[in-house]
Amino acid sequence: MARTENQKQKLLLLRDYLEQNTDAEHPASMAAILEHLSRNGVQAERKSVYSDLQALQDYGMDILYSGGKNGGYWLASRQFELPELTLLVDAVQSSRFLTEKKSLELIRKLETLTSRHEAVSLRRQVVVSGRVKTMNESIYYNVDRIHAAIACNSQISFRYFDWGVDNKRHDRGKTRTASPCFLCWDNENYYLVAYTREHGITHFRVDKMSGISQTGEARVVNDETKKLDPADYSKHVFNMYRGSRTTVKLRCDNALAGVILDRFGRDVMLVPDGDSHFLFTCEICLSPVFYGWLAGFGARIKIVYPTAAAEEFQALCKQALAQYE
């Protein structure tokens, strides 16, 4: 009886073997395929395996055969190619909102999407230990609960906390209630953009949220939430620090054109101002984070308008310099 059950699994065993063990550099001979089937309790003849390989090809698997001494059958294409998996592995290991444990778990799952031989090359690139990572293991569940609340049009309640110098979590006051709008990945962290009655549109670091649950009360919909556009919103807010949204004109060195286009999008207008500078106008949420970004370019960027923003930036710089006097 056991042999009959294994015979029924032959196609699946053959498919898994090709996916896990073959690629262009590592084809599988018919002898290796028969040996694999035998190890799994399936006694097969070459003719039946040829028929099975044809059935898998008809099903859509891109199985090729190469002749010669070291030739054999191999899976020529997969849902994800190796360069795509490499890109995903890089994203996972550099994501600060993922814990080290979750990063390694995800990378191991990504490795199963290619052959074991190519998985080795992926593993060689993995450098997770020592990276700055979140300490909240429940990030996955938080994201899932927030998406579920948005789908159910429900407000959420949760606790918000910070990490103290004692390396322990410290709650920020009482349980909060908010209307979740959307999730945003910015500056290597996941943020929830939400509406609260106390602060209007605001942000919460998802890895600093705990005890998330739906209240059952419908999310607040008003003029402020209706105008929210995730793509446009993240363009004007620096590091998810919400400040007063103001039209700002900047005078920039020509060498910074790429920086401005990367940060604000390719559709912005850069107006030449002399031979070595250009003017750029955009709505920006004025905040210490924006001013810090500005300071990083030194004399290569200047606030032309409004005067109040230029004065606020000067005051911030003077406060910082005062520490060194």
N, C-alpha and C positions, 0 to 999 in steps of 0.2 A: 504493500500500500504506500509506503514511504517513497519507493522509487517512482510510482505513478505521479505522486504530488510533485516530486522534483522534476520529472519530465515536463510537467505543465509550467514549471518555472524556467525552463531552458531559455526561452526568448529573453526573459528579464535578466537572467544571469549573463547572457551574451551581451545584451545592451550595456549593463553595468560594467562589465569587463572592458569593453571598448572605451567607454567614457572615462573610466578611472585609470586605465593603464596604457592607452595608446595616444600617439600624436605623430606628426610628420617625421620626427626623429626616432620614434619608438614604435614601429609597426609590430603587430602580433602575428606570429606564424600560425598556421593551422594546428600544428602540434601543440603550441602553447595554449590555444583556445580549447582544444580537446582535453588537455591536462587540467585546465581550470574547471571545466564542466565536470570532469571526473572527481576532482577534489570536493565538489559540491553535490556529489551523489547522482550525477547525470551521466550515463553511458551513452555516447552519441557516435554516429558515423560521420565521416567527412561529407557525404552526400546530403545528410539532413542539415548539417551546419551551413553548407552552401545555400540551401533553401532558406534557412533562417536569416542568413545575412541578406539575401535578396528581399525577404519580407521586411526587414528593418529599413532597407533602402527605399522600398516602396512606401513605407510609413513616413519617410522624410529624413532619416538619418543620412548624413553625408559620409558614407563609408567608401574609402578608396583602397585600392590594392596596388602594391609596388612589388615587382618581381626581383629576382636576384637572390644571392646568398643570404642577405639579412633583410629580405623583404617580408611583406605580410599585409595584414589588414589594419587600417587605422581610421580614426574619426577625424575627418578633415576640417570640420567646422562645428562650433558650439554656439550656444546662445550668447556667451560672452567670450571674446577673444582675449588673449593674454595681455595685450596693452590696455584693454578696458579694465581687466581685473587689477592690473598694476595701479591704474588710476584710482580705483575704488579702495584698494588697500592703503594707498597714500592718504586718501581722504579720511579713512577710519582712524589710522594711527595718529594723524595730526589734529583730530577733533577733540577739543578740550572738554566738551560736554559729555563725552563717553569716558567711563572709568577704564582703568587699565584692564581689568578683568573682562568687561564687555567688549573692549577693543579686540582683545585676543580671541574671544569667542566668535566675534563677527568675522575676523580674518580667517579663522579655521573653517568657517562655513563658506567663505569665498573660495578657499582653496579647493573645496569639493566640486567647484564648477569647471575645473580643468583637470588634466591628467595628473597623476601623482608625480610625474617627472617635472612638469611645468610648475606644479605647486611648490617644489623645492626652490625654484628661482624666485617665487613670490615670497617664500619664507626668509630668504636671504636678505630681503629688503626691509623686513619688519624691525623697527626700532621703536618699541612702545615703552619699555622700562626706562624710567628717568624723565619721561616727558611730563609736562604739567597737565594733570588730568583732574576731572571733577572727583569729589569724594562721595557723591550721592549715587548709590547703586540703583536707585529706583527711577532713573531718568526715563527708561523705556516705558514703564508703567505710567509715568506722569504724562508723557506725550500721548499715549494711547487714551488715557482718561480725558485729556483736553480735547482731542479729536472727537471722541464720543460725545462730549458735552456740546460741541459746536454742531455736530450732526443732529443732536436731539434738541437743539435750540434752547439749551438750559444754562442758567448761571451756575457757577461753581463756588464752593467754599474751600478754603485751604489755609494752611499755616505757612508763614514765610520766615526764613531764618538766615542768619549769617554765621560764618565760622569765626570763633574767637581766638585770642592768642593762646588759649589753652588747648587749641586744636579740637574743640567741641562745638556742637551746634547750639546756637542761642536764638530762640524765637523772638521775632519782632512783634511783641504785643499780642493782641487777640486774633481770633480766627477772622479771615477776610472773606469778602464776597465780591465777585467780579463777573462781568459778562465777557467771555472770551471771544475775541475777534479772529485772530489768526496767529500762527506760530511763525517765527522768523529766526533764521540762522545768521547771526552777525558777530563779527569779531571772535569767531571760533566758539561761540556759545549759542544755545537755544534760548530764545525769549518768547514769552507770551505777550502779545499786544492785546490789551483788554480795556474795557470801560468800567470805571468804578464811580459811584456817586460822590465820593470824597475828592477824587483827583481827575475825573474825566478820563481821557485816553492816557494810559500809562503802561509801563512794562514790568515784567517779572522774569527773573532768571529761572528757567524751568528746573534746573538742578538744585535750586534753593527753595523749592516748593515741596510741601509734604501734606499728607492727608487730603488729597484732592477728591472731591465728591460732587455730584450734581445736586443742586438744591431743588430742581423741579420747577423753579420759577423761570419764566421766559426771559431770554436775554434782552437787555435794554437796546432799543433801536431808536436813534435820534439823528439829527442833522450831522452831528460829529462822527458817529459810527458809519453813517451812510457814505460819507465822503472818503472813508479809508480805502486806499489802494495800496496793497502790500509792496508792490514794486516801487511805486512813487514814494511811499512813506520811508522806506529804508534808504532811499537816495539822499534824503534831506536830514536824516537823523544820524548823528555821529555816535557809534558804539552804543546805540539804543539809549542815549541820554537825551531826554526830551526837554527842550527849552522853548523859548518864544520863537515862533517861525517868522522870519524877517527877510525881506528882500535885501540882499547884500551884493555890492559890486566890489570885485577884487581886481587889482592890477598885478599881473603875473609875468615872470620871466618866460620867454618863449620856450625854453627848455622844459618847462613844466606843463606843456600842452598835453602830453600823454598822461600825466598824473591827474589832471582835471578831467579828461575824457574817461579815464578808468574809474574815477570816483563818482562822477555825476552823469555818465552816459554819453553815447556818441551823438545824441541829438541836440546837445547844447551848442550855443553860438559863442565862438571866440572871436572878438573884434580886435584887429591889430591896433596898437597904440605906439606908434614909432617903429623903429627897426628891430627892437629887441624885447618888446613887451606886448601883451594883449590884455584886453579887458574881458571880464567874465561876470555875468550877473545871474544869480540863482536865489531861490528861496532856501534859507538854511535855518535850522533850529539852533539859535545862539546858545552856547553852553561852554563850560570850562573844557569839555572834551574837544569841541570844535576849535577853541583857541589854542589848545595844546597841539592839535594837528597843524594849525597855522604856524605856530612857533617853530615847528620842526623844519620849516623852509627858510627861516631867518629873514634876510632882506629880499628874498626872491618873490615874496608875496606881500602885498599891502592892501589893507582895507581902505577903499576909496569912499564907500558909502554903506551905511549911514555913519555919521560922526559919533553917535552914541556907542555903536559897536566898536569903533576904533578906540574910543576912550576907555571902554570896558576892558579891551584887550591890553591896553597900556597899563591900566591899574593892576591887572592880573600879573603882568610881567614884573612890575615894580615890587609887588608883594613877594614874588619868588626871589628876586634879586636882593631884597632887603635881608634875607637870611644869611647872605654871604658878606654883608658890609661889616 
